[in-house]
Amino acid sequence: MDLLQWLNETMAGEFVFTVLVSMIPVIELRGGLPFGVALGLHPIVALVASILGNLIPLPFIVVYIRRVFQWMRRRMPRLDGMVDALERKAHLKGRKVNKYKYLGLMIFVAIPLPGTGGWTGALAAAFLDMPLRKALPSIFAGVCIAGVIVSCITYGVTAMF
């Protein structure tokens, strides 16, 4: 059995595939959860896999993203425009979060709309100099709330067919 077959034809593979899809920026939990359900995972299992996948990169973003951006600017000047855009996005989203601090961060991450989510919340936390030990619980709660919302939407849509 090859890797692709394992990812598509076993429950463990489908779980891992859902985790991996949920780790991708922009897609995150909002795309990973419906993906897992479409693969055939039970909605609760898909929810757990997508939350796990969405959370894995977030501590690294909060702690290291500024250093990564500095490194990119020094080593790959062609990517300055992309780094500038990501920093602007983080600062713009950070202003919305900053008013309510950690509660604002949780609410921001919990809203299942494009431009919000764990990755953007982690970027905002990093640029607002929020310590990881305080930012991560807010981001975790926001991801879980978003997961419940997306689960209800996904299950409601799949129940119609």
N, C-alpha and C positions, 0 to 999 in steps of 0.2 A: 504494500500500500504506500503510495507516494504522499508527500506532504499536502498537496492540493486536495487529493482524495480524502485524506484524514480530516482536513479542515472542513470539508463539505459533507462528510458522511458519518461522522461520529459526534455524539453530544459534546464530548470534551473538545474536539476540534472546532465545533460551532461556537462553543463558549470562548475558546482562545481567539478565534476569528473575530468575534464580537468585541472582545477586549481590544484587539489590535485596531479595529476600525474606530473604536471610541477614543483611541489615543491620538487620532489624526486631528490637527487643528481645523477649525471651521466645522468639520463633521461632528466631532465629539460625541457626547451622549445623545444629542438630538437626532443624529443619523444612525448611531450605533445600535440604539435600542430597537428601532423599527427593523434594522438590518438583521438583528438577532432573532426577532420574531419571524421575519420572513424566511430565515434559515430553518426555522422549525423549533426554536427554543421556546419553552414555556415563558410567558411574559415575566414572571418573577425571576427566572434564571437569566433572561435577557436583561432585565433591570440590574441585577447584581453585576453581570459581566460588563455592562456599559458604564455603570458607576465606577467600578474598579478601573476599567480602561481609561476613563476620563480623568481619574484622580492620579494615576501613576506619574504623568509628567509634571504635575503642578508644583510639587515642592522644588523640583529642579528649576522651574521657571522663576519662582519667587526668589530663590537664592542666587541663581547664576545668570539670569538673563542680561543684566547690565554688563557683566564681564564678557559674555558672548557677543553682545553688541559692540563693545570696545574692540574685541579681537577681530570681529568682522570688518570694522572700519579700518583697522591697521593692515589686515592681510588681504582684504577683498574690497578695495575702494569702489568697485563697480556696483556693490550692493548697498552703498550709502543711501540711495533713494529708498530702498526697501526698509532699511533700518530707520530712516527718518520717518517713514509712514507708520511703522509699527510704534515708534516712540510717540508720535503725535496721537495715534489712536489710544495708547495707554494713558497719556496725559488728559485727553478729552474725556475718556471714560472715568478716569480717576477723579475728575472734578465732580462728577455725579456721585461717586462713591464717598468722597472725602467728607461731605456734609454729615453723613450718618456713620462714618467709620466702618466698623465691622458689621453692623446691622445692614448698612448700605451695601457693603460688599456681598453679603449673603443674598440680599434681594436682587442685586444686579446679576449675580450668577444664576439665580433661580428662574429668572425670566427666560423662557425658552424661545428667544427670538434671535435672528442673525445679529452678530456683533456683540452678543452677550455670551456668557458661559465661563467655564473654568479657565480656559487659556487666557481670555481677555481679563478675567478677574485676577488671575495670577500676575499678569502683566501690570495691571493697575496697582495691585498690592506691592509689587516690586518698586514701581516708580513713586509710590506714596511712602516708601520706606517702612512698610508695615512688617513687624517681625513675623517670621514664619510660624512660630508657636501660637500667635494670635490670629493671623490671617487664615491659616489652614483650616481651623474649625469652621470659620465662616464660609469659606469656599466649599468645604465638604458638605455643610448643611445646604448651601445653595444648589450644589450638584444633586443632592438627594431630593430636594424639593422639585427641581427641574425634572428629575427622573420620574417622580410620581406623576407630574403633569403630562410628560410625554408618554408615559405608560397608559394613562387614561385616554389620551388622544389615540395612541396606537391601538390599544385594545378595542376602543370604540370603533375605529375604522375597520379593524380586522373582523370584528364581530358582525359587521354589516354584510360580509361576504360569505 
